């Protein structure tokens, strides 16, 4: 029986017009909705212990960042959800599977569609998923 690898998608929201607390509130409001997306098995804010070098933290969590974990089928519905919910805001998305990472940015419908295609192509090229 084939095993399915777990995909981790890290979503960071950046919006020049919002302060740190407003950005964090945006992500906290987004979190329960991301948990409902098809293919997402778990989602949470990124704890300070996972902060990449050069990033900011607020209240014990990486500022305006959440992580969704699930099977590879989450890519399409998650990117579609993000495109409808966050168009107009710049989003940095990192897709990680089997230790390999893809980073993309999007802020409008066309960029989200292109980013989704990049993520799907990335997933196709990963062996053993």
N, CA, C and O atoms as CSV, one atom per row, in Angstrom:
chain,resi,resn,atom,element,x,y,z
A,1,UNK,N,N,0.842,-1.163,0.000
A,1,UNK,CA,C,0.000,0.000,0.000
A,1,UNK,C,C,0.898,1.240,0.000
A,1,UNK,O,O,1.842,1.321,0.785
A,2,UNK,N,N,0.610,2.192,-0.866
A,2,UNK,CA,C,1.397,3.422,-0.957
A,2,UNK,C,C,1.056,4.351,0.198
A,2,UNK,O,O,-0.095,4.452,0.624
A,3,UNK,N,N,2.082,5.023,0.689
A,3,UNK,CA,C,1.850,6.007,1.740
A,3,UNK,C,C,1.814,7.390,1.113
A,3,UNK,O,O,2.477,7.648,0.108
A,4,UNK,N,N,1.055,8.249,1.698
A,4,UNK,CA,C,0.951,9.612,1.212
A,4,UNK,C,C,1.720,10.521,2.152
A,4,UNK,O,O,1.518,10.503,3.366
A,5,UNK,N,N,2.604,11.315,1.571
A,5,UNK,CA,C,3.384,12.246,2.368
A,5,UNK,C,C,2.518,13.390,2.844
A,5,UNK,O,O,1.480,13.699,2.259
A,6,UNK,N,N,2.966,14.004,3.911
A,6,UNK,CA,C,2.276,15.162,4.455
A,6,UNK,C,C,2.859,16.426,3.838
A,6,UNK,O,O,4.075,16.576,3.716
A,7,UNK,N,N,1.975,17.319,3.458
A,7,UNK,CA,C,2.360,18.602,2.896
A,7,UNK,C,C,2.155,19.655,3.973
A,7,UNK,O,O,1.134,19.668,4.661
A,8,UNK,N,N,3.129,20.530,4.110
A,8,UNK,CA,C,3.027,21.639,5.057
A,8,UNK,C,C,3.034,22.930,4.240
A,8,UNK,O,O,3.943,23.169,3.445
A,9,UNK,N,N,2.011,23.755,4.447
A,9,UNK,CA,C,1.914,25.028,3.731
A,9,UNK,C,C,1.939,26.143,4.763
A,9,UNK,O,O,1.067,26.219,5.629
A,10,UNK,N,N,2.940,27.004,4.666
A,10,UNK,CA,C,3.064,28.143,5.573
A,10,UNK,C,C,2.602,29.386,4.828
A,10,UNK,O,O,3.073,29.669,3.726
A,11,UNK,N,N,1.681,30.124,5.431
A,11,UNK,CA,C,1.065,31.289,4.802
A,11,UNK,C,C,1.385,32.508,5.643
A,11,UNK,O,O,1.054,32.559,6.828
A,12,UNK,N,N,2.032,33.492,5.029
A,12,UNK,CA,C,2.362,34.742,5.710
A,12,UNK,C,C,1.659,35.891,4.998
A,12,UNK,O,O,1.785,36.052,3.784
A,13,UNK,N,N,0.924,36.682,5.758
A,13,UNK,CA,C,0.187,37.820,5.205
A,13,UNK,C,C,0.999,39.084,5.458
A,13,UNK,O,O,1.427,39.343,6.582
A,14,UNK,N,N,1.204,39.861,4.412
A,14,UNK,CA,C,1.861,41.156,4.560
A,14,UNK,C,C,0.960,42.211,3.938
A,14,UNK,O,O,0.531,42.075,2.792
A,15,UNK,N,N,0.685,43.225,4.672
A,15,UNK,CA,C,-0.196,44.298,4.198
A,15,UNK,C,C,0.382,45.604,4.715
A,15,UNK,O,O,0.420,45.838,5.923
A,16,UNK,N,N,0.830,46.450,3.805
A,16,UNK,CA,C,1.496,47.679,4.208
A,16,UNK,C,C,0.617,48.596,5.039
A,16,UNK,O,O,1.134,49.351,5.863
A,17,UNK,N,N,-0.686,48.556,4.850
A,17,UNK,CA,C,-1.582,49.456,5.565
A,17,UNK,C,C,-1.982,49.003,6.957
A,17,UNK,O,O,-2.689,49.728,7.656
A,18,UNK,N,N,-1.549,47.824,7.376
A,18,UNK,CA,C,-1.951,47.299,8.678
A,18,UNK,C,C,-0.770,47.261,9.635
A,18,UNK,O,O,0.357,46.985,9.224
A,19,UNK,N,N,-1.026,47.541,10.914
A,19,UNK,CA,C,0.036,47.408,11.911
A,19,UNK,C,C,0.131,45.937,12.343
A,19,UNK,O,O,-0.654,45.101,11.895
A,20,UNK,N,N,1.090,45.633,13.210
A,20,UNK,CA,C,1.337,44.248,13.608
A,20,UNK,C,C,0.128,43.580,14.244
A,20,UNK,O,O,-0.169,42.424,13.944
A,21,UNK,N,N,-0.569,44.288,15.114
A,21,UNK,CA,C,-1.735,43.702,15.776
A,21,UNK,C,C,-2.860,43.424,14.779
A,21,UNK,O,O,-3.553,42.413,14.886
A,22,UNK,N,N,-3.038,44.319,13.813
A,22,UNK,CA,C,-4.081,44.113,12.801
A,22,UNK,C,C,-3.738,42.932,11.899
A,22,UNK,O,O,-4.617,42.151,11.534
A,23,UNK,N,N,-2.461,42.800,11.540
A,23,UNK,CA,C,-2.038,41.648,10.745
A,23,UNK,C,C,-2.276,40.340,11.490
A,23,UNK,O,O,-2.760,39.364,10.916
A,24,UNK,N,N,-1.931,40.334,12.772
A,24,UNK,CA,C,-2.124,39.125,13.570
A,24,UNK,C,C,-3.607,38.795,13.697
A,24,UNK,O,O,-3.989,37.627,13.622
A,25,UNK,N,N,-4.437,39.799,13.888
A,25,UNK,CA,C,-5.883,39.582,13.977
A,25,UNK,C,C,-6.422,39.006,12.664
A,25,UNK,O,O,-7.286,38.129,12.680
A,26,UNK,N,N,-5.920,39.493,11.543
A,26,UNK,CA,C,-6.332,38.986,10.227
A,26,UNK,C,C,-6.054,37.490,10.114
A,26,UNK,O,O,-6.906,36.720,9.670
A,27,UNK,N,N,-4.855,37.092,10.521
A,27,UNK,CA,C,-4.475,35.679,10.443
A,27,UNK,C,C,-5.271,34.843,11.440
A,27,UNK,O,O,-5.686,33.732,11.111
A,28,UNK,N,N,-5.493,35.351,12.642
A,28,UNK,CA,C,-6.273,34.602,13.633
A,28,UNK,C,C,-7.719,34.414,13.167
A,28,UNK,O,O,-8.324,33.380,13.451
A,29,UNK,N,N,-8.278,35.388,12.464
A,29,UNK,CA,C,-9.621,35.240,11.912
A,29,UNK,C,C,-9.641,34.247,10.757
A,29,UNK,O,O,-10.642,33.565,10.535
A,30,UNK,N,N,-8.543,34.167,10.029
A,30,UNK,CA,C,-8.431,33.267,8.889
A,30,UNK,C,C,-8.273,31.806,9.322
A,30,UNK,O,O,-8.732,30.898,8.629
A,31,UNK,N,N,-7.636,31.586,10.447
A,31,UNK,CA,C,-7.280,30.245,10.905
A,31,UNK,C,C,-8.448,29.249,10.937
A,31,UNK,O,O,-8.318,28.172,10.356
A,32,UNK,N,N,-9.583,29.554,11.586
A,32,UNK,CA,C,-10.657,28.550,11.612
A,32,UNK,C,C,-11.202,28.236,10.221
A,32,UNK,O,O,-11.679,27.127,9.978
A,33,UNK,N,N,-11.134,29.191,9.323
A,33,UNK,CA,C,-11.605,28.954,7.960
A,33,UNK,C,C,-10.654,28.030,7.207
A,33,UNK,O,O,-11.094,27.160,6.455
A,34,UNK,N,N,-9.340,28.221,7.410
A,34,UNK,CA,C,-8.347,27.355,6.767
A,34,UNK,C,C,-8.522,25.915,7.246
A,34,UNK,O,O,-8.357,24.979,6.463
A,35,UNK,N,N,-8.854,25.728,8.525
A,35,UNK,CA,C,-9.053,24.384,9.068
A,35,UNK,C,C,-10.184,23.642,8.365
A,35,UNK,O,O,-10.209,22.411,8.368
A,36,UNK,N,N,-11.113,24.369,7.765
A,36,UNK,CA,C,-12.258,23.760,7.088
A,36,UNK,C,C,-11.998,23.441,5.619
A,36,UNK,O,O,-12.841,22.808,4.983
A,37,UNK,N,N,-10.865,23.856,5.059
A,37,UNK,CA,C,-10.552,23.631,3.650
A,37,UNK,C,C,-10.304,22.144,3.420
A,37,UNK,O,O,-9.635,21.494,4.222
A,38,UNK,N,N,-10.844,21.602,2.319
A,38,UNK,CA,C,-10.647,20.196,1.976
A,38,UNK,C,C,-9.166,19.855,1.915
A,38,UNK,O,O,-8.377,20.584,1.315
A,39,UNK,N,N,-8.796,18.746,2.538
A,39,UNK,CA,C,-7.422,18.271,2.516
A,39,UNK,C,C,-6.581,18.762,3.681
A,39,UNK,O,O,-5.522,18.197,3.955
A,40,UNK,N,N,-7.033,19.808,4.377
A,40,UNK,CA,C,-6.286,20.322,5.527
A,40,UNK,C,C,-6.629,19.453,6.730
A,40,UNK,O,O,-7.787,19.366,7.137
A,41,UNK,N,N,-5.618,18.818,7.288
A,41,UNK,CA,C,-5.811,17.966,8.452
A,41,UNK,C,C,-5.619,18.741,9.746
A,41,UNK,O,O,-6.230,18.423,10.766
A,42,UNK,N,N,-4.762,19.765,9.699
A,42,UNK,CA,C,-4.512,20.591,10.871
A,42,UNK,C,C,-4.009,21.942,10.410
A,42,UNK,O,O,-3.373,22.051,9.362
A,43,UNK,N,N,-4.289,22.955,11.177
A,43,UNK,CA,C,-3.787,24.301,10.904
A,43,UNK,C,C,-3.630,25.013,12.227
A,43,UNK,O,O,-4.413,24.805,13.154
A,44,UNK,N,N,-2.608,25.862,12.313
A,44,UNK,CA,C,-2.365,26.596,13.540
A,44,UNK,C,C,-1.453,27.772,13.246
A,44,UNK,O,O,-0.833,27.855,12.186
A,45,UNK,N,N,-1.387,28.681,14.214
A,45,UNK,CA,C,-0.428,29.767,14.141
A,45,UNK,C,C,0.961,29.174,14.325
A,45,UNK,O,O,1.106,28.122,14.947
A,46,UNK,N,N,1.975,29.830,13.797
A,46,UNK,CA,C,3.338,29.328,13.906
A,46,UNK,C,C,3.935,29.848,15.206
A,46,UNK,O,O,4.058,31.058,15.398
A,47,UNK,N,N,4.301,28.946,16.088
A,47,UNK,CA,C,4.838,29.305,17.399
A,47,UNK,C,C,6.213,29.951,17.265
A,47,UNK,O,O,6.937,29.713,16.299
A,48,UNK,N,N,6.552,30.766,18.247
A,48,UNK,CA,C,7.831,31.486,18.244
A,48,UNK,C,C,9.017,30.536,18.120
A,48,UNK,O,O,10.034,30.909,17.535
A,49,UNK,N,N,8.920,29.353,18.637
A,49,UNK,CA,C,10.034,28.404,18.559
A,49,UNK,C,C,10.374,28.047,17.113
A,49,UNK,O,O,11.454,27.524,16.838
A,50,UNK,N,N,9.453,28.328,16.191
A,50,UNK,CA,C,9.671,28.013,14.785
A,50,UNK,C,C,10.011,29.249,13.957
A,50,UNK,O,O,9.992,29.179,12.728
A,51,UNK,N,N,10.320,30.374,14.592
A,51,UNK,CA,C,10.536,31.630,13.884
A,51,UNK,C,C,11.803,31.577,13.038
A,51,UNK,O,O,12.893,31.338,13.557
A,52,UNK,N,N,11.654,31.802,11.723
A,52,UNK,CA,C,12.845,31.878,10.877
A,52,UNK,C,C,13.641,33.139,11.192
A,52,UNK,O,O,13.084,34.132,11.659
A,53,UNK,N,N,14.930,33.094,10.936
A,53,UNK,CA,C,15.795,34.235,11.205
A,53,UNK,C,C,15.276,35.461,10.452
A,53,UNK,O,O,14.936,35.377,9.272
A,54,UNK,N,N,15.221,36.599,11.147
A,54,UNK,CA,C,14.775,37.842,10.537
A,54,UNK,C,C,13.286,38.080,10.614
A,54,UNK,O,O,12.819,39.127,10.166
A,55,UNK,N,N,12.515,37.152,11.164
A,55,UNK,CA,C,11.069,37.303,11.278
A,55,UNK,C,C,10.706,37.925,12.614
A,55,UNK,O,O,11.489,37.888,13.563
A,56,UNK,N,N,9.510,38.496,12.679
A,56,UNK,CA,C,9.013,39.091,13.919
A,56,UNK,C,C,8.000,38.163,14.574
A,56,UNK,O,O,7.308,37.392,13.909
A,57,UNK,N,N,7.935,38.261,15.906
A,57,UNK,CA,C,6.956,37.478,16.654
A,57,UNK,C,C,6.059,38.437,17.430
A,57,UNK,O,O,6.469,39.542,17.785
A,58,UNK,N,N,4.831,37.996,17.686
A,58,UNK,CA,C,3.873,38.787,18.443
A,58,UNK,C,C,3.051,37.826,19.292
A,58,UNK,O,O,2.399,36.927,18.760
A,59,UNK,N,N,3.078,38.010,20.591
A,59,UNK,CA,C,2.263,37.194,21.490
A,59,UNK,C,C,2.586,35.721,21.458
A,59,UNK,O,O,1.689,34.894,21.627
A,60,UNK,N,N,3.852,35.362,21.243
A,60,UNK,CA,C,4.240,33.959,21.239
A,60,UNK,C,C,4.116,33.280,19.891
A,60,UNK,O,O,4.398,32.086,19.781
A,61,UNK,N,N,3.702,34.009,18.858
A,61,UNK,CA,C,3.533,33.435,17.526
A,61,UNK,C,C,4.244,34.286,16.493
A,61,UNK,O,O,4.413,35.492,16.674
A,62,UNK,N,N,4.653,33.657,15.422
A,62,UNK,CA,C,5.259,34.364,14.308
A,62,UNK,C,C,4.219,35.320,13.727
A,62,UNK,O,O,3.095,34.916,13.429
A,63,UNK,N,N,4.593,36.562,13.570
A,63,UNK,CA,C,3.665,37.602,13.134
A,63,UNK,C,C,2.993,37.257,11.805
A,63,UNK,O,O,3.658,36.987,10.805
A,64,UNK,N,N,1.668,37.274,11.819
A,64,UNK,CA,C,0.824,37.139,10.630
A,64,UNK,C,C,1.122,35.882,9.810
A,64,UNK,O,O,1.083,35.914,8.580
A,65,UNK,N,N,1.420,34.780,10.494
A,65,UNK,CA,C,1.783,33.544,9.800
A,65,UNK,C,C,1.030,32.364,10.394
A,65,UNK,O,O,0.906,32.227,11.611
A,66,UNK,N,N,0.530,31.515,9.499
A,66,UNK,CA,C,-0.090,30.272,9.948
A,66,UNK,C,C,0.399,29.133,9.089
A,66,UNK,O,O,0.945,29.338,8.005
A,67,UNK,N,N,0.196,27.929,9.588
A,67,UNK,CA,C,0.652,26.735,8.910
A,67,UNK,C,C,-0.513,25.773,8.775
A,67,UNK,O,O,-1.255,25.540,9.729
A,68,UNK,N,N,-0.669,25.217,7.583
A,68,UNK,CA,C,-1.670,24.192,7.332
A,68,UNK,C,C,-0.939,22.911,6.943
A,68,UNK,O,O,0.039,22.943,6.196
A,69,UNK,N,N,-1.419,21.799,7.453
A,69,UNK,CA,C,-0.805,20.507,7.197
A,69,UNK,C,C,-1.885,19.564,6.681
A,69,UNK,O,O,-3.014,19.562,7.170
A,70,UNK,N,N,-1.520,18.768,5.691
A,70,UNK,CA,C,-2.480,17.807,5.167
A,70,UNK,C,C,-1.861,16.978,4.066
A,70,UNK,O,O,-0.640,16.906,3.928
A,71,UNK,N,N,-2.720,16.358,3.289
A,71,UNK,CA,C,-2.241,15.534,2.191
A,71,UNK,C,C,-2.064,16.406,0.939
A,71,UNK,O,O,-2.549,17.537,0.903
A,72,UNK,N,N,-1.380,15.894,-0.077
A,72,UNK,CA,C,-1.117,16.702,-1.264
A,72,UNK,C,C,-2.361,17.272,-1.953
A,72,UNK,O,O,-2.258,18.248,-2.696
A,73,UNK,N,N,-3.518,16.681,-1.719
A,73,UNK,CA,C,-4.733,17.184,-2.360
A,73,UNK,C,C,-5.176,18.537,-1.806
A,73,UNK,O,O,-6.099,19.144,-2.349
A,74,UNK,N,N,-4.538,19.026,-0.731
A,74,UNK,CA,C,-4.954,20.305,-0.162
A,74,UNK,C,C,-4.534,21.502,-1.018
A,74,UNK,O,O,-5.086,22.590,-0.854
A,75,UNK,N,N,-3.579,21.328,-1.920
A,75,UNK,CA,C,-3.030,22.458,-2.673
A,75,UNK,C,C,-4.111,23.226,-3.435
A,75,UNK,O,O,-4.240,24.437,-3.255
A,76,UNK,N,N,-4.872,22.563,-4.262
A,76,UNK,CA,C,-5.863,23.275,-5.073
A,76,UNK,C,C,-6.912,23.988,-4.216
A,76,UNK,O,O,-7.104,25.193,-4.383
A,77,UNK,N,N,-7.595,23.292,-3.308
A,77,UNK,CA,C,-8.621,24.001,-2.536
A,77,UNK,C,C,-8.049,25.092,-1.626
A,77,UNK,O,O,-8.696,26.118,-1.419
A,78,UNK,N,N,-6.856,24.887,-1.085
A,78,UNK,CA,C,-6.271,25.897,-0.207
A,78,UNK,C,C,-5.909,27.152,-0.999
A,78,UNK,O,O,-6.204,28.264,-0.562
A,79,UNK,N,N,-5.281,26.984,-2.144
A,79,UNK,CA,C,-4.932,28.144,-2.959
A,79,UNK,C,C,-6.183,28.852,-3.463
A,79,UNK,O,O,-6.207,30.081,-3.523
A,80,UNK,N,N,-7.220,28.106,-3.824
A,80,UNK,CA,C,-8.474,28.738,-4.259
A,80,UNK,C,C,-9.102,29.515,-3.104
A,80,UNK,O,O,-9.586,30.629,-3.301
A,81,UNK,N,N,-9.099,28.939,-1.908
A,81,UNK,CA,C,-9.621,29.631,-0.739
A,81,UNK,C,C,-8.851,30.924,-0.496
A,81,UNK,O,O,-9.450,31.983,-0.307
A,82,UNK,N,N,-7.524,30.835,-0.499
A,82,UNK,CA,C,-6.698,32.015,-0.252
A,82,UNK,C,C,-6.939,33.090,-1.305
A,82,UNK,O,O,-6.964,34.278,-0.981
A,83,UNK,N,N,-7.116,32.689,-2.554
A,83,UNK,CA,C,-7.321,33.679,-3.612
A,83,UNK,C,C,-8.635,34.434,-3.446
A,83,UNK,O,O,-8.712,35.617,-3.776
A,84,UNK,N,N,-9.666,33.766,-2.940
A,84,UNK,CA,C,-10.941,34.462,-2.744
A,84,UNK,C,C,-10.948,35.268,-1.456
A,84,UNK,O,O,-11.601,36.308,-1.372
A,85,UNK,N,N,-10.229,34.796,-0.464
A,85,UNK,CA,C,-10.245,35.449,0.854
A,85,UNK,C,C,-9.217,36.568,0.992
A,85,UNK,O,O,-9.445,37.529,1.728
A,86,UNK,N,N,-8.076,36.453,0.285
A,86,UNK,CA,C,-6.986,37.384,0.529
A,86,UNK,C,C,-6.517,38.164,-0.697
A,86,UNK,O,O,-5.427,38.736,-0.679
A,87,UNK,N,N,-7.312,38.199,-1.753
A,87,UNK,CA,C,-6.945,39.009,-2.903
A,87,UNK,C,C,-6.810,40.462,-2.460
A,87,UNK,O,O,-7.647,40.981,-1.721
A,88,UNK,N,N,-5.749,41.103,-2.921
A,88,UNK,CA,C,-5.487,42.481,-2.538
A,88,UNK,C,C,-4.458,42.599,-1.436
A,88,UNK,O,O,-3.945,43.688,-1.176
A,89,UNK,N,N,-4.150,41.488,-0.786
A,89,UNK,CA,C,-3.094,41.459,0.232
A,89,UNK,C,C,-1.955,40.604,-0.321
A,89,UNK,O,O,-2.193,39.616,-1.017
A,90,UNK,N,N,-0.742,40.983,-0.013
A,90,UNK,CA,C,0.389,40.182,-0.462
A,90,UNK,C,C,0.555,38.997,0.480
A,90,UNK,O,O,0.644,39.157,1.698
A,91,UNK,N,N,0.594,37.818,-0.101
A,91,UNK,CA,C,0.706,36.576,0.652
A,91,UNK,C,C,1.976,35.860,0.204
A,91,UNK,O,O,2.221,35.691,-0.990
A,92,UNK,N,N,2.762,35.451,1.163
A,92,UNK,CA,C,3.911,34.601,0.881
A,92,UNK,C,C,3.531,33.192,1.311
A,92,UNK,O,O,3.090,32.971,2.439
A,93,UNK,N,N,3.706,32.249,0.405
A,93,UNK,CA,C,3.303,30.876,0.671
A,93,UNK,C,C,4.514,29.972,0.461
A,93,UNK,O,O,5.193,30.041,-0.563
A,94,UNK,N,N,4.765,29.123,1.455
A,94,UNK,CA,C,5.837,28.143,1.341
A,94,UNK,C,C,5.210,26.761,1.420
A,94,UNK,O,O,4.514,26.437,2.382
A,95,UNK,N,N,5.461,25.956,0.406
A,95,UNK,CA,C,4.970,24.583,0.358
A,95,UNK,C,C,6.166,23.677,0.628
A,95,UNK,O,O,7.197,23.790,-0.036
A,96,UNK,N,N,6.028,22.774,1.606
A,96,UNK,CA,C,7.119,21.863,1.940
A,96,UNK,C,C,6.608,20.434,1.963
A,96,UNK,O,O,5.576,20.127,2.559
A,97,UNK,N,N,7.359,19.569,1.297
A,97,UNK,CA,C,7.060,18.143,1.315
A,97,UNK,C,C,8.372,17.381,1.146
A,97,UNK,O,O,9.203,17.729,0.307
A,98,UNK,N,N,8.541,16.352,1.945
A,98,UNK,CA,C,9.745,15.511,1.898
A,98,UNK,C,C,11.023,16.339,1.971
A,98,UNK,O,O,12.014,16.006,1.320
A,99,UNK,N,N,11.009,17.417,2.758
A,99,UNK,CA,C,12.195,18.240,2.937
A,99,UNK,C,C,12.464,19.233,1.822
A,99,UNK,O,O,13.412,20.013,1.907
A,100,UNK,N,N,11.657,19.217,0.790
A,100,UNK,CA,C,11.832,20.146,-0.327
A,100,UNK,C,C,10.824,21.281,-0.193
A,100,UNK,O,O,9.692,21.072,0.242
A,101,UNK,N,N,11.255,22.500,-0.576
A,101,UNK,CA,C,10.408,23.672,-0.377
A,101,UNK,C,C,10.245,24.474,-1.656
A,101,UNK,O,O,11.140,24.546,-2.498
A,102,UNK,N,N,9.074,25.070,-1.768
A,102,UNK,CA,C,8.761,26.008,-2.836
A,102,UNK,C,C,8.194,27.247,-2.180
A,102,UNK,O,O,7.298,27.147,-1.342
A,103,UNK,N,N,8.703,28.426,-2.548
A,103,UNK,CA,C,8.169,29.683,-2.027
A,103,UNK,C,C,7.597,30.477,-3.182
A,103,UNK,O,O,8.228,30.638,-4.226
A,104,UNK,N,N,6.371,30.977,-2.969
A,104,UNK,CA,C,5.695,31.798,-3.974
A,104,UNK,C,C,5.032,32.984,-3.285
A,104,UNK,O,O,4.785,32.960,-2.080
A,105,UNK,N,N,4.749,34.020,-4.068
A,105,UNK,CA,C,4.022,35.187,-3.573
A,105,UNK,C,C,2.846,35.435,-4.487
A,105,UNK,O,O,2.896,35.143,-5.682
A,106,UNK,N,N,1.773,35.982,-3.907
A,106,UNK,CA,C,0.602,36.318,-4.702
A,106,UNK,C,C,-0.159,37.443,-4.024
A,106,UNK,O,O,-0.147,37.567,-2.799
A,107,UNK,N,N,-0.829,38.271,-4.842
A,107,UNK,CA,C,-1.656,39.330,-4.267
A,107,UNK,C,C,-2.925,39.583,-5.065
A,107,UNK,O,O,-3.762,40.379,-4.641
A,108,UNK,N,N,-3.092,38.922,-6.219
A,108,UNK,CA,C,-4.327,39.070,-6.987
A,108,UNK,C,C,-4.711,37.723,-7.594
A,108,UNK,O,O,-3.952,36.759,-7.502
A,109,UNK,N,N,-5.873,37.660,-8.205
A,109,UNK,CA,C,-6.402,36.392,-8.720
A,109,UNK,C,C,-5.429,35.708,-9.684
A,109,UNK,O,O,-5.213,34.500,-9.594
A,110,UNK,N,N,-4.844,36.476,-10.604
A,110,UNK,CA,C,-3.933,35.899,-11.587
A,110,UNK,C,C,-2.687,35.336,-10.916
A,110,UNK,O,O,-2.229,34.247,-11.262
A,111,UNK,N,N,-2.135,36.082,-9.948
A,111,UNK,CA,C,-0.946,35.604,-9.246
A,111,UNK,C,C,-1.255,34.368,-8.403
A,111,UNK,O,O,-0.428,33.462,-8.310
A,112,UNK,N,N,-2.441,34.323,-7.788
A,112,UNK,CA,C,-2.819,33.133,-7.019
A,112,UNK,C,C,-2.960,31.926,-7.941
A,112,UNK,O,O,-2.536,30.827,-7.582
A,113,UNK,N,N,-3.545,32.109,-9.117
A,113,UNK,CA,C,-3.699,31.009,-10.066
A,113,UNK,C,C,-2.326,30.517,-10.526
A,113,UNK,O,O,-2.097,29.311,-10.621
A,114,UNK,N,N,-1.419,31.447,-10.812
A,114,UNK,CA,C,-0.065,31.076,-11.231
A,114,UNK,C,C,0.673,30.362,-10.096
A,114,UNK,O,O,1.343,29.357,-10.329
A,115,UNK,N,N,0.552,30.873,-8.880
A,115,UNK,CA,C,1.193,30.258,-7.727
A,115,UNK,C,C,0.651,28.847,-7.489
A,115,UNK,O,O,1.408,27.935,-7.156
A,116,UNK,N,N,-0.648,28.671,-7.659
A,116,UNK,CA,C,-1.239,27.336,-7.494
A,116,UNK,C,C,-0.673,26.370,-8.525
A,116,UNK,O,O,-0.341,25.232,-8.196
A,117,UNK,N,N,-0.563,26.822,-9.780
A,117,UNK,CA,C,0.010,25.962,-10.819
A,117,UNK,C,C,1.465,25.607,-10.497
A,117,UNK,O,O,1.892,24.472,-10.711
A,118,UNK,N,N,2.222,26.578,-9.983
A,118,UNK,CA,C,3.608,26.299,-9.589
A,118,UNK,C,C,3.643,25.246,-8.489
A,118,UNK,O,O,4.451,24.319,-8.542
A,119,UNK,N,N,2.778,25.380,-7.502
A,119,UNK,CA,C,2.730,24.424,-6.394
A,119,UNK,C,C,2.321,23.035,-6.887
A,119,UNK,O,O,2.889,22.031,-6.459
A,120,UNK,N,N,1.344,22.980,-7.777
A,120,UNK,CA,C,0.915,21.677,-8.313
A,120,UNK,C,C,2.039,21.033,-9.115
A,120,UNK,O,O,2.268,19.829,-8.996
A,121,UNK,N,N,2.752,21.826,-9.940
A,121,UNK,CA,C,3.882,21.290,-10.702
A,121,UNK,C,C,4.987,20.818,-9.763
A,121,UNK,O,O,5.595,19.772,-9.989
A,122,UNK,N,N,5.244,21.593,-8.709
A,122,UNK,CA,C,6.243,21.230,-7.708
A,122,UNK,C,C,5.884,19.876,-7.089
A,122,UNK,O,O,6.745,19.009,-6.939
A,123,UNK,N,N,4.627,19.704,-6.737
A,123,UNK,CA,C,4.180,18.460,-6.115
A,123,UNK,C,C,4.339,17.277,-7.080
A,123,UNK,O,O,4.719,16.183,-6.663
A,124,UNK,N,N,4.048,17.498,-8.364
A,124,UNK,CA,C,4.180,16.424,-9.348
A,124,UNK,C,C,5.619,15.951,-9.489
A,124,UNK,O,O,5.877,14.785,-9.790
A,125,UNK,N,N,6.557,16.878,-9.266
A,125,UNK,CA,C,7.970,16.544,-9.454
A,125,UNK,C,C,8.634,15.962,-8.209
A,125,UNK,O,O,9.799,15.569,-8.256
A,126,UNK,N,N,7.910,15.905,-7.104
A,126,UNK,CA,C,8.437,15.303,-5.877
A,126,UNK,C,C,8.151,13.802,-5.933
A,126,UNK,O,O,7.019,13.381,-6.172
A,127,UNK,N,N,9.172,13.025,-5.714
A,127,UNK,CA,C,8.979,11.562,-5.716
A,127,UNK,C,C,8.451,11.098,-4.364
A,127,UNK,O,O,8.688,11.729,-3.334
A,128,UNK,N,N,7.748,10.007,-4.392
A,128,UNK,CA,C,7.265,9.332,-3.182
A,128,UNK,C,C,6.265,10.152,-2.380
A,128,UNK,O,O,6.332,10.177,-1.151
A,129,UNK,N,N,5.345,10.819,-3.054
A,129,UNK,CA,C,4.308,11.496,-2.274
A,129,UNK,C,C,3.015,10.739,-2.337
A,129,UNK,O,O,2.024,11.158,-1.740
